[in-house]
Amino acid sequence: MKPAPFTYHAPEDAVEAVGLLAALGEEAKVIAGGQSLVPMLALRLAVFDHLVDLRRLTELRGVERRGTGLWIGAATTQAEVQRSAEVVRNVPLLARATPLIGHFQIRNRGTVGGSIAHADAAAEYPAVALALDAELETVSPRGWRTLPAAGFFTGMWSTALAPDELLTGITFPVRRPRSGFAVEEFARRSGDFAIAGAAVSVELDAGGRIHRCAIGLFGLGPTPLRASSAEKALAGRGADELPPGEVGRIALSEPESVPSDLHASADYRRHVGAVMVARAWQRAVKEANDA
Ligand SMILES: Cc1cc2nc3c(=O)[nH]c(=O)nc-3n(C[C@H](O)[C@H](O)[C@H](O)COP(=O)(O)OP(=O)(O)OC[C@H]3O[C@@H](n4cnc5c(N)ncnc54)[C@H](O)[C@@H]3O)c2cc1C
């Protein structure tokens, strides 16, 4: 099938883009890399009369150090993130999650902002944004605002963005001393969306106790999730005090509605999810201990 006919718009800047979105209303949709939207249009799962393309919005591209954070423009491709030495050095969790996204052809066009705005519960970047407490910068005709990643993912494929609001950049905190990061996922084939995955970040204090930890879960609920009960159970403890298997068990006792589909039952996902958390926890703690 081919997409239903639409009018194509290529604004020159973000303010013009959100002006178009506001003027065209519900019949308009932003297109970035097109790696999620185009298949949906081609299958006619979605129909829009107008597409507003971000390709000319150079202000939405790039990787920049801003204070204690690393700002990544929303229209920066996943491949650009993968090639960025700044990302590897400063935001290792993002660097490690990127090669797990689809295949290189997809990463060549797919964008960071598109992945986060699309908010697929099984996608890597939304869980990484949650695990790192990233800040999401947006613009709409009402002005600019910054939203915390927590609270951004409001439901299945839905976010706190208004229909005429554009995600312009994401700021990830730069890694701190004595910290460790790991992402683990299980998928049927390399490049597939994860059946279950975990993105872990941990920071130890001078005494080797857990100062901060975050466990992002993907493929394990209607939205990407934080395993807050496990995080609470771990806070202030010695890094190796709880066995990784126990961390996984607590983390996966939390989600209320784990998906069940053709690929995996809810029970299977819960089991595999706990294993993914345990593995990621073990690797992140080792890195923090060694740092
Ligand atoms: C075969 C295949 C395998 C894939 N595997 C994975 C995988 O394993 N993991 C994974 O995470 N993803 C995977 N993807 C999806 C891929 O990562 C997409 O690139 C990503 O989900 C969307 O990014 P995009 O730039 O292509 O956005 P688009 O497809 O252009 O847009 C997606 C949605 O986000 C909105 N949007 C885009 N940018 C913005 C913005 N700046 N502000 C507001 N709204 C915006 C659009 O309106 C649309 O609703 C796969 C895709 C394919 C085709």
Ligand as a Chemical Component Dictionary entry (heavy atoms), coordinates in Angstrom:
data_LIG
# 
_chem_comp.id                   LIG 
_chem_comp.type                 NON-POLYMER 
_chem_comp.pdbx_formal_charge   0 
_chem_comp.three_letter_code    LIG 
# 
loop_
_chem_comp_atom.comp_id 
_chem_comp_atom.atom_id 
_chem_comp_atom.alt_atom_id 
_chem_comp_atom.type_symbol 
_chem_comp_atom.charge 
_chem_comp_atom.model_Cartn_x 
_chem_comp_atom.model_Cartn_y 
_chem_comp_atom.model_Cartn_z 
_chem_comp_atom.pdbx_ordinal 
LIG C1  C1  C 0 12.476 -2.226 10.881 1  
LIG C2  C2  C 0 12.521 -1.213 12.015 2  
LIG C3  C3  C 0 13.095 -1.601 13.215 3  
LIG C4  C4  C 0 13.154 -0.690 14.276 4  
LIG N1  N1  N 0 13.714 -1.100 15.457 5  
LIG C5  C5  C 0 13.755 -0.239 16.481 6  
LIG C6  C6  C 0 14.333 -0.631 17.721 7  
LIG O1  O1  O 0 14.828 -1.751 17.901 8  
LIG N2  N2  N 0 14.328 0.286  18.730 9  
LIG C7  C7  C 0 13.799 1.546  18.568 10 
LIG O2  O2  O 0 13.821 2.329  19.519 11 
LIG N3  N3  N 0 13.262 1.934  17.409 12 
LIG C8  C8  C 0 13.233 1.083  16.365 13 
LIG N4  N4  N 0 12.681 1.505  15.180 14 
LIG C9  C9  C 0 12.088 2.867  15.104 15 
LIG C10 C10 C 0 13.163 3.905  14.819 16 
LIG O3  O3  O 0 14.034 4.045  15.939 17 
LIG C11 C11 C 0 12.559 5.293  14.542 18 
LIG O4  O4  O 0 13.584 6.022  13.994 19 
LIG C12 C12 C 0 12.024 6.081  15.694 20 
LIG O5  O5  O 0 11.055 5.372  16.434 21 
LIG C13 C13 C 0 11.319 7.352  15.205 22 
LIG O6  O6  O 0 12.256 8.293  14.833 23 
LIG P1  P1  P 0 12.062 9.083  13.469 24 
LIG O7  O7  O 0 13.009 10.227 13.481 25 
LIG O8  O8  O 0 12.176 8.144  12.341 26 
LIG O9  O9  O 0 10.577 9.674  13.630 27 
LIG P2  P2  P 0 9.341  9.691  12.652 28 
LIG O10 O10 O 0 9.025  8.316  12.183 29 
LIG O11 O11 O 0 9.515  10.730 11.612 30 
LIG O12 O12 O 0 8.229  10.189 13.681 31 
LIG C14 C14 C 0 7.767  9.341  14.700 32 
LIG C15 C15 C 0 6.745  10.100 15.559 33 
LIG O13 O13 O 0 7.390  11.096 16.324 34 
LIG C16 C16 C 0 6.876  12.403 16.005 35 
LIG N5  N5  N 0 8.043  13.303 16.020 36 
LIG C17 C17 C 0 9.236  13.092 15.400 37 
LIG N6  N6  N 0 10.094 14.059 15.742 38 
LIG C18 C18 C 0 9.428  14.898 16.557 39 
LIG C19 C19 C 0 9.792  16.094 17.246 40 
LIG N7  N7  N 0 11.025 16.614 17.156 41 
LIG N8  N8  N 0 8.860  16.693 18.007 42 
LIG C20 C20 C 0 7.622  16.176 18.121 43 
LIG N9  N9  N 0 7.221  15.052 17.509 44 
LIG C21 C21 C 0 8.117  14.424 16.735 45 
LIG C22 C22 C 0 6.211  12.250 14.640 46 
LIG O14 O14 O 0 5.171  13.202 14.482 47 
LIG C23 C23 C 0 5.685  10.830 14.745 48 
LIG O15 O15 O 0 4.486  10.805 15.484 49 
LIG C24 C24 C 0 12.619 0.628  14.104 50 
LIG C25 C25 C 0 12.063 1.014  12.878 51 
LIG C26 C26 C 0 12.014 0.103  11.841 52 
LIG C27 C27 C 0 11.413 0.552  10.535 53 
# 
loop_
_chem_comp_bond.comp_id 
_chem_comp_bond.atom_id_1 
_chem_comp_bond.atom_id_2 
_chem_comp_bond.value_order 
_chem_comp_bond.pdbx_ordinal 
LIG C1  C2  SING 1  
LIG C2  C3  SING 2  
LIG C2  C26 DOUB 3  
LIG C3  C4  DOUB 4  
LIG C4  N1  SING 5  
LIG C4  C24 SING 6  
LIG N1  C5  DOUB 7  
LIG C5  C6  SING 8  
LIG C5  C8  SING 9  
LIG C6  O1  DOUB 10 
LIG C6  N2  SING 11 
LIG N2  C7  SING 12 
LIG C7  O2  DOUB 13 
LIG C7  N3  SING 14 
LIG N3  C8  DOUB 15 
LIG C8  N4  SING 16 
LIG N4  C9  SING 17 
LIG N4  C24 SING 18 
LIG C9  C10 SING 19 
LIG C10 O3  SING 20 
LIG C10 C11 SING 21 
LIG C11 O4  SING 22 
LIG C11 C12 SING 23 
LIG C12 O5  SING 24 
LIG C12 C13 SING 25 
LIG C13 O6  SING 26 
LIG O6  P1  SING 27 
LIG P1  O7  DOUB 28 
LIG P1  O8  SING 29 
LIG P1  O9  SING 30 
LIG O9  P2  SING 31 
LIG P2  O10 DOUB 32 
LIG P2  O11 SING 33 
LIG P2  O12 SING 34 
LIG O12 C14 SING 35 
LIG C14 C15 SING 36 
LIG C15 O13 SING 37 
LIG C15 C23 SING 38 
LIG O13 C16 SING 39 
LIG C16 N5  SING 40 
LIG C16 C22 SING 41 
LIG N5  C17 SING 42 
LIG N5  C21 SING 43 
LIG C17 N6  DOUB 44 
LIG N6  C18 SING 45 
LIG C18 C19 SING 46 
LIG C18 C21 DOUB 47 
LIG C19 N7  SING 48 
LIG C19 N8  DOUB 49 
LIG N8  C20 SING 50 
LIG C20 N9  DOUB 51 
LIG N9  C21 SING 52 
LIG C22 O14 SING 53 
LIG C22 C23 SING 54 
LIG C23 O15 SING 55 
LIG C24 C25 DOUB 56 
LIG C25 C26 SING 57 
LIG C26 C27 SING 58 
# 
